[in-house]
Amino acid sequence: MAAAALRWSSLAWKYTKVGGRVGRVEAFRDAASAMEQEKEILLEMIHNIQNSQDMRHISEGEREELNLTANRLMGRTLTVEVSVETIRNAQQQESLLHATKMIDEIVNKLLDDLEDAKIRLMSLYGACTSDVPAGPIDQKFQSVVIGCAIEDQKKIKRRLETVLRNLENSEKSITLLEHQKTSVRQSCNSKQD
């Protein structure tokens, strides 16, 4: 009887020790996920700097130096490997593959019809957010995303945010280029008069 109580006490103590580590394990996973996100943000920032319209307004030497620095930073950032594996059941895996395929199909058609692709991406994003979306929600996509693991749902939402942000930046660049072309044409027309 005393031996059983001692074993029970020892087992309870070990369980308490392990249970206390659960918080540390989750904090460790959260920190690694934050590092994954930070890497994505850094790569996007470097890419945006390289493709910025401001690059056109600096000297060739400054542009070359900035590009060299950006390429070096991009290379160094890409050498960092952080991976948090998500444990999924078969249904969650299938849902993730289906959601990824739906996004990829729209992204692959961006050049065919930019405005339609943007509207469709916004409806996918609306399906991922708990906020009241500005436009329609893709109900089919929402049901697919709900079938994904929570960590995958967050990654899908972040991917859509990144794609939409890049689209917005591209549209701004196109608008600036069109404005510059119009200004040049007007300048040329006024010189001819």
N, C-alpha and C positions, 0 to 999 in steps of 0.2 A: 504494500500500500504506500509506504513512504517512498519507495523507488519510483512508483508510478507518479506520485505527486511531484517528485524531483524532476522526472522527465517532462511532465506537463509544465512545470515552472520554467525549465530550461527552454522548452519549445516556445512558450509564450514570450520569453525574453528575446529569443532569436526572431520571432515573428515581429515583435515590436521594433527591433533593430532594422530588419528588412523594410518594414512599413515606413520607417522614418527615411529610408533611402529613396522611396518612390518620388517624393518631392524633388530630390536632387536629380534624379534621372530625368524627370519631366523638365526641370529647369535647364538641364544639359541639352536636351532635345530642342527646347525653345531657343536657346542661345545658338545652337547650330543652324536652326531654321532662320534665325535673324541674320546670321552670317551669309546664308544662301541668298537672302533677299538683298543684303548689302552689296554682294557681288553683282547681282542683276542691276541694281541701281547705279553702281559705279560704271559698269559696262555701258549702260544706256547714257549716262552723263558724258562719258568720253566720246561715244559715238555722236551724240548731239553737238558736242564742241567741234568735232571734225567736220560735221556737215552744216555747221551754222553759217547763216548769211553774213555774220560778222567777219568770217574768215576772208571774205571778198574785199573787206575794207582795210586790210592791214598789208604791210609791204610783203613782197615775195620772201624775203629773208625771215621775217617774223612768222609768216605762214609755214615755211619749211621747218623752222624751229619748233613751232607749236605742234605740227604734225608728227615730228620725230618724238617729242615728249609724249604726245597722246598715244602713239604706237607703242612706245616703251611701257607706258602705264597699262595699256590694253594687254600687252604681252604678260606683264607681271601679274595683272589681275587674273588672267586666264590660267596662270600656273597654280592658282589656289583651287583646290578641290575640296568642297564641302558637300556631304551628301547625307541626308536624313531619309532613311528608307521608311516608307509607310507600309504598315501591315494591312493587307486587304484580303477579304474573302473573294471568292470567284465572282459574285455578283458585283461587288465594288470594282473589281478589275475590269469587268465588262463595261460597267457604266463609265469608268474613266476613259477607256479606249473609245467608246461611243462619243463622249463629250469632246474629246480631243479631235476626233475625226470631223465632228460638226464644225468646230472652230477652224480647223485646217482647210476644209472645203471653202469656207467664206474667205479666208485669208488668201487662198490660191486664186480666187476670182476678183481680188481687189482691183487689179489693173483693167479688168473687163468693164466693171461698173462700180466706180469708187463710191458714189452716193448710195447705191443700193447696199453695197457691202457694209458701209458705215451704219446704215439703219439696221441691218440684220445683226451686226456686232453689238449695237446698242441694245437690241432686244435680248440678246444672249446675256449681256451684262446686267440688264434689268432683272433677269431670272436668277442672278447670283446675289443680289443685294437685298437686304431687309428694308432698306429705305424705299419710299414710294418713287418708282422710276419716272423719268420724264416722258417716256414713250411706252410703246407696247412691250409686253413680256412674251418671250418664246416659251409657251407652256410645255412643249415637248422637251426642250432643252432643260427647263427647270426640273422636270421629273427625272431626267437622266442625271443631272447634277446631284439631286437629293439622294440618288442611289450610290454616290461616291463617298469615300471616306472623308471625314471632316477636313483633314489636312489637304486632301486633293481638292475639295471644294474651295479652300482658300487659295490654292495655287491656280486653279482655273480662273477665279475672280481676278487675281493679280495679273495673269497672262492677258486677260481681256482688257484690264486697265492699261497695261503697257501697249498693247496693239492700238487701242483707241487714242492714247496719248501720242504715239508715234504718227498716227493718221492726222491728228490735230496739228502736230508740228510740221508735217509734210504739207498740209493745206496752207499753213501760214507761209511756208517757203514758196509755194506756188503763187500765192497771192502777192508776195513781195516781188517775185520775178515778173509777174504780169504787170505790176505797178511800174517796175523799172522799165519794162519794154514800152509801156504806154508813155512814160516820161521821155524816153529816148525818141520815140516817134514824134511826139509833140514838139520836142526840141528841134528835130530834123525838119519838121514841117514849118516851124516858125522861121528857121534859117532860110528855107527855100522861098518864103514869101518876101 
